[in-house]
Amino acid sequence: MIKHGWLTGLLVFFTIAVSAQSLDVDRKLGAQNARLVEQQMGIYQNDSLTAYVKAVGERLVAGLQDNPFTFRFLIVDDEMPNAFALPGGYVYVTRGLLPLLNNENELATIMGHEIIHAYRRHSVKQMKKSILPGLLELPGNIIGAVAGAPVGDLINTPIRAGNQLVLAGYSRKYETEADKLGVALAARAGYDPAEMNEILTRLSAYITALSGDEEKRNYFNDHPYTPDRVKRINKEIEKLDWQAGKMIHADLPHMLDKLLYGPDPAKGVFVHNTFIQPETELVVRFPDKWHTVHENEVIGAAPAGEQAVQFITPDTALAPAQSAALFARQFAQKYQIQPTREGEQTIAGQPGYYLQYKQNSKQGPVLFNLAWFIVNGHHYRLVSVNDEPHQDALTTTLQSIHRLTAKEKPLVKQYRLRVVQLHKGEDLNGLSARTGNVLSKKMTLLLNGLTLTSQLQAGKSIKVVVEEKYFK
């Protein structure tokens, strides 16, 4: 419930404004957020797979009537299985979704769903009843910094890193419409619409296996419950009259051979709560039991109660003291706030610089801390917003920062998807032992769309995941 009159008025104005928006708004929002996706998530560089996804997408888009957008199809370098669309026709498939796909029909039905989100302008329509989320509400004058640039960008970074602005969930109404029209679009393009249920069920089971949290029906959750969703899709499929078309690529799994699986170690990896960036050799340990986040050039962590947040980003090539002085000067000019503490601080054995600002709130003092430091010639800044009890956690994090050691290098590993053939008389356990498959039997079955009762014959292609050294 909205209690503040000024906020109610703002939302009424926003509703009117969105209702009158032209298609140019979709294009502008899409272009802006596409840059954000590229910056925060990264685009997966694989020409053959990208061309394939684009070809499937263009085949689907050809079935749209009066399409006002120029659609673009790309693969996002994110290990979590997902697909999403931005306004104006930007459609993305994550690298993490690809290993779950067993045929082109599954890919097409997922992409058809996302194409409909953009085509039917679901994001723009939903904006009129959405309030953008934030990671922390900051008190006093620091609220002004959140809205300002360039200082505000420091605080806004972890909010963007959580992808909340880009990947906001759709209402059940829009999800149901995207399912209905998406399977119809796939069918018109010659794809089997029933495969939508196969990939949705597999995706739900895979996420459950990864997280340990079973999907539950929740009437307060906007996203449809998968079994209910499958039933509704089946009813829609019964109404469709379609003919199977020729696949662009008849053997999708073999296209995925050697695909990177899981986090990309070149971007850095978390080993428990220790972050290791093998390319720049930065190592930092965040507090135990804190939730960590890593989105391209942003790494950070926050405790469960969100009374604090710490994050690190690359900085300009200025000396730490110069960067701190520039920040303090801009901050004072714009917000008339002076640091409560500042000074030189040794970080990772090199001269660094530290600033602290203090603001009062109803919950008590809030500390806004910044530290600039250099590791292996690379410049960084650490920002922490926290209450006083969490100030010691910041000290611990700063003390942990160091350059990667030879002893730590073996901790950095990478994983690859491999497509292998089952030998005569071999079961999945034997195949895993022979190939070095690191997945459990349950996850191997899931990845391949198999069950315990599936008939496995010699020569059948099976997707496995193998471990490789990052440092040769």
C-alpha positions as CSV (number, residue, x, y, z in Angstrom):
1,M,0.0,0.0,0.0
2,I,1.3,3.4,-1.0
3,K,1.1,5.8,2.0
4,H,2.9,8.9,0.7
5,G,0.7,11.4,-1.3
6,W,3.6,12.7,-3.4
7,L,4.4,9.1,-4.5
8,T,0.8,8.4,-5.3
9,G,0.7,11.5,-7.5
10,L,3.9,10.5,-9.2
11,L,2.6,7.0,-10.1
12,V,-0.7,8.5,-11.4
13,F,1.4,10.8,-13.7
14,F,3.6,7.9,-14.7
15,T,0.6,5.7,-15.6
16,I,-0.8,8.4,-17.9
17,A,2.7,8.9,-19.4
18,V,3.2,5.2,-20.1
19,S,-0.3,4.8,-21.6
20,A,0.5,7.5,-24.1
21,Q,3.9,6.1,-25.0
22,S,4.7,5.4,-28.6
23,L,6.8,2.5,-30.0
24,D,9.8,4.9,-29.8
25,V,9.7,4.4,-26.1
26,D,10.2,0.7,-26.5
27,R,13.1,1.2,-28.8
28,K,14.8,3.7,-26.5
29,L,14.3,1.6,-23.4
30,G,15.5,-1.5,-25.3
31,A,18.7,0.2,-26.5
32,Q,19.5,1.7,-23.1
33,N,19.0,-1.6,-21.3
34,A,20.8,-3.5,-24.0
35,R,23.9,-1.5,-23.2
36,L,23.4,-2.4,-19.6
37,V,23.1,-6.1,-20.4
38,E,26.3,-6.0,-22.4
39,Q,28.1,-4.0,-19.6
40,Q,26.9,-6.0,-16.6
41,M,26.3,-9.5,-18.0
42,G,28.4,-9.6,-21.1
43,I,27.8,-11.2,-24.5
44,Y,29.0,-14.7,-25.1
45,Q,31.5,-14.7,-28.0
46,N,30.7,-17.8,-30.1
47,D,30.0,-16.9,-33.8
48,S,28.5,-20.3,-34.8
49,L,26.1,-20.5,-31.8
50,T,25.2,-16.8,-32.1
51,A,24.4,-17.2,-35.8
52,Y,22.3,-20.3,-35.0
53,V,20.2,-18.6,-32.3
54,K,19.7,-15.6,-34.7
55,A,18.5,-17.9,-37.5
56,V,16.0,-19.6,-35.2
57,G,14.8,-16.2,-34.0
58,E,14.4,-14.8,-37.4
59,R,12.4,-17.8,-38.5
60,L,10.0,-17.2,-35.6
61,V,9.8,-13.4,-36.2
62,A,8.7,-14.0,-39.8
63,G,5.4,-15.4,-38.4
64,L,4.5,-12.1,-36.6
65,Q,1.8,-9.9,-38.1
66,D,2.5,-6.2,-38.4
67,N,5.8,-6.5,-36.5
68,P,7.0,-2.9,-35.6
69,F,10.4,-3.9,-34.3
70,T,13.8,-5.0,-35.7
71,F,14.5,-8.0,-33.5
72,R,18.0,-8.8,-32.3
73,F,19.1,-12.2,-30.9
74,L,22.2,-12.7,-28.7
75,I,23.7,-15.1,-26.2
76,V,24.4,-13.6,-22.7
77,D,27.5,-14.9,-20.9
78,D,25.6,-15.9,-17.8
79,E,25.8,-19.4,-16.4
80,M,22.3,-19.4,-15.0
81,P,19.7,-21.0,-17.4
82,N,17.4,-18.2,-18.5
83,A,16.0,-16.3,-21.5
84,F,14.6,-12.7,-21.5
85,A,13.5,-9.9,-23.7
86,L,13.9,-6.2,-23.6
87,P,11.5,-3.6,-25.1
88,G,11.9,-3.0,-28.7
89,G,12.9,-6.5,-29.8
90,Y,16.1,-7.4,-27.9
91,V,15.9,-11.2,-27.1
92,Y,18.6,-12.9,-25.1
93,V,19.4,-16.6,-24.3
94,T,21.9,-17.2,-21.6
95,R,24.9,-19.5,-22.0
96,G,23.5,-21.4,-19.0
97,L,20.3,-22.4,-20.8
98,L,22.0,-24.0,-23.8
99,P,23.3,-27.1,-22.0
100,L,19.7,-28.0,-21.1
101,L,18.5,-28.0,-24.7
102,N,18.2,-31.3,-26.5
103,N,16.7,-30.1,-29.8
104,E,15.8,-27.1,-31.8
105,N,12.1,-27.3,-30.9
106,E,12.9,-26.6,-27.3
107,L,15.0,-23.5,-28.2
108,A,12.3,-22.2,-30.5
109,T,9.5,-22.4,-28.0
110,I,11.5,-20.6,-25.4
111,M,12.5,-17.9,-27.8
112,G,8.9,-17.7,-29.1
113,H,7.8,-16.9,-25.5
114,E,10.4,-14.1,-25.2
115,I,9.6,-12.7,-28.7
116,I,6.0,-12.3,-27.6
117,H,7.0,-10.4,-24.5
118,A,8.7,-7.8,-26.7
119,Y,6.1,-7.9,-29.5
120,R,3.2,-7.4,-27.1
121,R,5.1,-4.6,-25.2
122,H,4.7,-6.4,-21.8
123,S,7.6,-4.5,-20.2
124,V,6.4,-1.1,-21.1
125,K,2.8,-1.9,-20.1
126,Q,3.9,-3.2,-16.8
127,M,6.1,-0.2,-16.0
128,K,3.0,1.9,-15.1
129,K,2.4,-0.3,-12.1
130,S,6.0,-1.0,-11.1
131,I,8.3,0.8,-8.6
132,L,12.0,0.1,-9.4
133,P,13.6,-1.8,-6.5
134,G,16.7,-0.8,-4.6
135,L,19.3,-2.8,-2.6
136,L,19.4,-0.4,0.3
137,E,17.5,2.7,1.3
138,L,20.1,5.3,2.3
139,P,19.3,8.1,4.8
140,G,19.8,11.8,4.7
141,N,21.8,13.6,2.0
142,I,23.3,10.3,0.7
143,I,19.9,9.6,-0.9
144,G,20.7,12.5,-3.3
145,A,23.9,10.7,-4.2
146,V,22.0,7.7,-5.4
147,A,20.2,9.7,-7.9
148,G,23.2,11.8,-9.0
149,A,26.0,11.1,-11.4
150,P,28.9,10.3,-11.4
151,V,29.0,9.8,-7.6
152,G,25.6,8.1,-7.5
153,D,26.9,5.4,-10.0
154,L,29.1,4.0,-7.2
155,I,26.1,3.2,-5.1
156,N,23.8,2.2,-8.0
157,T,26.2,-0.4,-9.3
158,P,25.2,-3.3,-7.0
159,I,21.6,-2.6,-7.7
160,R,22.2,-3.0,-11.5
161,A,24.4,-5.9,-10.8
162,G,21.5,-7.9,-9.4
163,N,19.8,-7.5,-12.8
164,Q,16.7,-6.3,-11.1
165,L,16.1,-3.5,-13.5
166,V,16.7,-5.7,-16.6
167,L,15.1,-9.0,-15.5
168,A,12.1,-7.8,-13.6
169,G,9.4,-10.5,-13.6
170,Y,6.2,-10.2,-15.6
171,S,2.7,-10.5,-14.2
172,R,0.9,-13.8,-14.5
173,K,-1.3,-12.3,-17.1
174,Y,1.6,-11.4,-19.3
175,E,3.4,-14.7,-18.7
176,T,0.2,-16.6,-19.7
177,E,-0.2,-14.6,-22.8
178,A,3.4,-15.1,-23.8
179,D,3.0,-18.9,-23.3
180,K,-0.2,-18.9,-25.4
181,L,1.0,-16.8,-28.3
182,G,4.6,-18.1,-28.0
183,V,3.7,-21.8,-28.7
184,A,1.4,-20.6,-31.6
185,L,4.3,-18.6,-33.1
186,A,6.6,-21.6,-32.8
187,A,4.0,-23.9,-34.4
188,R,3.6,-21.5,-37.3
189,A,7.4,-21.7,-37.9
190,G,7.2,-25.5,-38.1
191,Y,8.3,-26.3,-34.5
192,D,6.7,-28.8,-32.2
193,P,4.9,-26.6,-29.6
194,A,4.7,-29.6,-27.1
195,E,8.5,-29.2,-26.6
196,M,7.8,-26.1,-24.6
197,N,6.5,-28.3,-21.8
198,E,9.6,-30.5,-22.0
199,I,12.0,-27.7,-21.5
200,L,9.9,-25.9,-18.9
201,T,9.7,-29.0,-16.8
202,R,13.4,-29.8,-17.2
203,L,14.3,-26.2,-16.4
204,S,12.2,-26.3,-13.2
205,A,13.8,-29.6,-12.1
206,Y,17.3,-28.3,-12.9
207,I,16.8,-25.1,-10.8
208,T,15.4,-27.2,-8.0
209,A,18.4,-29.5,-8.1
210,L,20.8,-26.5,-8.2
211,S,19.2,-24.6,-5.4
212,G,17.7,-27.4,-3.3
213,D,14.4,-25.5,-3.1
214,E,11.5,-27.2,-4.7
215,E,9.2,-25.0,-6.7
216,K,5.9,-24.5,-4.9
217,R,2.5,-23.0,-5.9
218,N,2.4,-19.5,-4.5
219,Y,-0.5,-17.3,-5.2
220,F,1.5,-14.2,-4.1
221,N,4.1,-15.0,-6.7
222,D,3.7,-13.4,-10.1
223,H,5.4,-16.2,-11.9
224,P,3.1,-19.1,-12.9
225,Y,3.6,-22.5,-11.2
226,T,5.2,-24.8,-13.8
227,P,2.7,-27.8,-13.5
228,D,-0.2,-25.3,-13.9
229,R,1.6,-23.6,-16.7
230,V,2.1,-26.9,-18.5
231,K,-1.6,-27.8,-18.3
232,R,-2.6,-24.4,-19.8
233,I,0.0,-24.8,-22.6
234,N,-1.4,-28.3,-23.4
235,K,-4.9,-26.9,-23.8
236,E,-3.5,-24.3,-26.2
237,I,-1.6,-26.9,-28.2
238,E,-4.8,-28.9,-28.7
239,K,-6.2,-26.0,-30.6
240,L,-3.2,-25.7,-33.0
241,D,-3.0,-27.1,-36.5
242,W,0.6,-27.2,-37.5
243,Q,3.1,-29.1,-39.7
244,A,6.6,-30.0,-38.8
245,G,9.3,-28.0,-40.6
246,K,12.9,-28.9,-41.3
247,M,15.3,-28.1,-38.5
248,I,18.0,-25.5,-39.1
249,H,20.4,-27.9,-37.3
250,A,19.3,-31.5,-36.8
251,D,21.7,-32.2,-33.9
252,L,21.7,-29.4,-31.4
253,P,23.6,-31.2,-28.7
254,H,26.7,-31.7,-30.9
255,M,26.7,-27.9,-31.6
256,L,27.2,-27.5,-27.8
257,D,30.3,-29.7,-27.6
258,K,33.1,-27.9,-25.7
259,L,30.7,-25.2,-24.5
260,L,31.8,-23.5,-21.3
261,Y,29.7,-24.7,-18.4
262,G,29.2,-22.7,-15.2
263,P,31.1,-19.5,-14.3
264,D,33.6,-18.2,-16.8
265,P,36.9,-18.2,-14.8
266,A,38.4,-15.5,-17.0
267,K,35.9,-13.1,-15.4
268,G,36.9,-14.3,-11.9
269,V,35.4,-17.0,-9.7
270,F,34.2,-17.3,-6.2
271,V,35.6,-20.2,-4.1
272,H,33.2,-20.1,-1.2
273,N,33.4,-16.4,-0.3
274,T,36.9,-15.7,-1.7
275,F,36.9,-14.1,-5.1
276,I,39.8,-14.8,-7.5
277,Q,40.4,-12.9,-10.7
278,P,43.0,-15.0,-12.5
279,E,43.7,-12.4,-15.2
280,T,44.3,-9.4,-13.0
281,E,45.4,-11.6,-10.0
282,L,43.1,-9.8,-7.5
283,V,42.1,-11.9,-4.5
284,V,39.6,-10.7,-1.9
285,R,37.6,-12.6,0.8
286,F,34.2,-11.3,1.8
287,P,32.7,-12.1,5.2
288,D,31.6,-15.7,5.7
289,K,27.9,-16.5,5.2
290,W,27.4,-13.2,3.3
291,H,25.5,-13.5,-0.1
292,T,28.0,-12.8,-2.9
293,V,27.3,-11.3,-6.3
294,H,29.5,-11.2,-9.4
295,E,28.4,-9.5,-12.6
296,N,31.2,-8.8,-15.0
297,E,33.3,-6.1,-13.5
298,V,31.3,-5.9,-10.2
299,I,31.9,-8.1,-7.3
300,G,30.3,-7.7,-3.9
301,A,28.5,-9.2,-0.9
302,A,25.8,-8.5,1.6
303,P,24.6,-10.2,4.8
304,A,21.1,-11.7,4.9
305,G,19.6,-8.8,6.7
306,E,21.0,-6.3,4.2
307,Q,22.3,-4.0,6.9
308,A,25.5,-3.7,4.9
309,V,26.8,-4.0,1.4
310,Q,30.3,-4.2,0.0
311,F,31.3,-4.1,-3.6
312,I,34.5,-3.6,-5.7
313,T,34.8,-2.2,-9.2
314,P,37.7,-1.2,-11.4
315,D,38.8,2.4,-11.1
316,T,40.6,5.0,-13.2
317,A,44.4,4.9,-13.4
318,L,44.8,7.8,-11.0
319,A,46.8,7.2,-7.8
320,P,44.5,6.2,-4.9
321,A,45.0,9.5,-3.1
322,Q,44.1,11.4,-6.3
323,S,41.0,9.4,-6.9
324,A,39.9,10.0,-3.3
325,A,40.6,13.7,-3.5
326,L,38.6,14.0,-6.7
327,F,35.7,12.1,-5.2
328,A,35.7,14.2,-2.0
329,R,35.7,17.4,-3.9
330,Q,32.8,16.4,-6.2
331,F,30.9,15.1,-3.2
332,A,31.4,18.3,-1.2
333,Q,30.5,20.6,-4.1
334,K,27.3,18.7,-5.0
335,Y,26.0,17.6,-1.5
336,Q,27.9,19.9,0.9
337,I,29.1,16.8,2.9
338,Q,32.7,16.4,4.2
339,P,34.2,13.1,5.2
340,T,34.2,12.2,8.9
341,R,37.4,10.2,8.5
342,E,40.1,10.0,5.7
343,G,43.7,9.0,5.2
344,E,46.3,6.8,3.7
345,Q,45.9,3.0,4.2
346,T,48.1,0.2,3.1
347,I,46.0,-2.4,1.1
348,A,47.6,-5.4,-0.5
349,G,51.0,-4.1,0.4
350,Q,50.5,-0.9,-1.6
351,P,49.6,2.7,-0.7
352,G,45.8,3.1,-0.7
353,Y,43.4,5.8,0.5
354,Y,40.3,5.7,2.6
355,L,37.2,8.0,3.0
356,Q,34.3,7.7,5.4
357,Y,31.0,9.6,5.5
358,K,28.5,9.3,8.4
359,Q,24.8,9.9,8.3
360,N,22.1,9.5,10.9
361,S,18.9,7.5,10.4
362,K,16.0,6.3,12.6
363,Q,17.8,3.0,12.8
364,G,21.1,4.6,13.9
365,P,24.3,5.9,12.2
366,V,25.0,4.7,8.6
367,L,28.6,4.7,7.4
368,F,29.5,5.3,3.7
369,N,33.0,4.0,3.2
370,L,35.3,4.2,0.1
371,A,38.7,2.8,-0.4
372,W,41.0,3.0,-3.4
373,F,43.8,0.5,-4.0
374,I,46.1,-1.1,-6.5
375,V,46.8,-4.9,-7.1
376,N,49.2,-6.0,-9.7
377,G,49.0,-2.6,-11.5
378,H,45.2,-2.6,-11.7
379,H,43.3,0.1,-9.9
380,Y,40.1,-0.6,-7.9
381,R,37.7,1.1,-5.5
382,L,35.8,-0.6,-2.7
383,V,32.5,0.9,-1.5
384,S,30.7,-0.1,1.6
385,V,27.4,1.1,3.1
386,N,26.8,-0.3,6.5
387,D,25.7,0.2,10.0
388,E,28.2,0.5,12.8
389,P,28.1,-3.2,13.9
390,H,29.2,-4.2,10.4
391,Q,32.2,-1.8,10.3
392,D,34.5,-4.6,11.5
393,A,33.5,-6.7,8.5
394,L,34.8,-4.0,6.2
395,T,38.1,-4.0,8.0
396,T,38.4,-7.7,7.6
397,T,37.6,-7.5,3.8
398,L,40.2,-4.8,3.3
399,Q,42.9,-6.8,5.1
400,S,42.1,-9.9,3.0
401,I,42.9,-8.2,-0.4
402,H,46.1,-9.5,-2.0
403,R,47.7,-10.6,-5.2
404,L,47.1,-14.2,-6.4
405,T,49.7,-16.7,-5.1
406,A,51.0,-19.8,-6.9
407,K,49.4,-21.9,-4.2
408,E,46.0,-20.4,-5.0
409,K,46.1,-20.9,-8.8
410,P,44.9,-24.5,-8.7
411,L,41.7,-23.3,-7.1
412,V,40.7,-21.7,-10.4
413,K,39.0,-24.3,-12.6
414,Q,36.9,-24.4,-15.7
415,Y,34.2,-26.8,-16.8
416,R,33.3,-27.8,-20.4
417,L,30.2,-29.6,-21.8
418,R,31.3,-32.6,-23.8
419,V,29.0,-34.8,-26.0
420,V,30.2,-38.4,-25.8
421,Q,28.8,-41.8,-27.1
422,L,27.6,-44.6,-24.8
423,H,29.6,-47.8,-25.3
424,K,28.0,-51.2,-25.6
425,G,26.9,-52.5,-22.2
426,E,27.8,-49.3,-20.5
427,D,25.5,-47.5,-18.1
428,L,25.7,-43.8,-17.0
429,N,27.9,-44.7,-14.0
430,G,30.4,-46.3,-16.3
431,L,30.3,-43.5,-18.8
432,S,30.9,-40.9,-16.1
433,A,33.9,-42.8,-14.8
434,R,35.3,-43.2,-18.3
435,T,34.8,-39.6,-19.4
436,G,35.5,-37.8,-16.0
437,N,32.0,-36.5,-15.8
438,V,31.7,-34.3,-12.7
439,L,27.9,-34.2,-12.7
440,S,25.9,-36.4,-10.4
441,K,23.8,-39.1,-12.0
442,K,20.7,-37.1,-11.2
443,M,22.1,-34.0,-12.9
444,T,23.3,-36.0,-15.9
445,L,19.9,-37.4,-16.4
446,L,18.3,-33.9,-16.2
447,L,20.8,-32.4,-18.6
448,N,19.9,-35.1,-21.2
449,G,16.2,-35.2,-20.6
450,L,16.4,-38.8,-19.4
451,T,14.8,-40.7,-16.5
452,L,16.0,-43.7,-14.5
453,T,13.8,-45.9,-16.8
454,S,15.1,-44.5,-20.1
455,Q,16.4,-47.0,-22.5
456,L,20.1,-46.4,-23.3
457,Q,21.6,-48.0,-26.3
458,A,25.2,-48.1,-27.5
459,G,26.1,-45.1,-29.6
460,K,23.6,-42.8,-28.0
461,S,25.0,-39.3,-27.5
462,I,25.2,-38.1,-23.9
463,K,26.1,-34.7,-22.6
464,V,28.6,-34.7,-19.7
465,V,30.7,-32.0,-18.0
466,V,34.4,-32.3,-17.5
467,E,36.9,-30.3,-15.4
468,E,39.8,-28.6,-17.0
469,K,42.7,-26.6,-15.5
470,Y,42.6,-22.9,-16.1
471,F,46.3,-22.3,-15.6
472,K,48.2,-24.8,-17.9
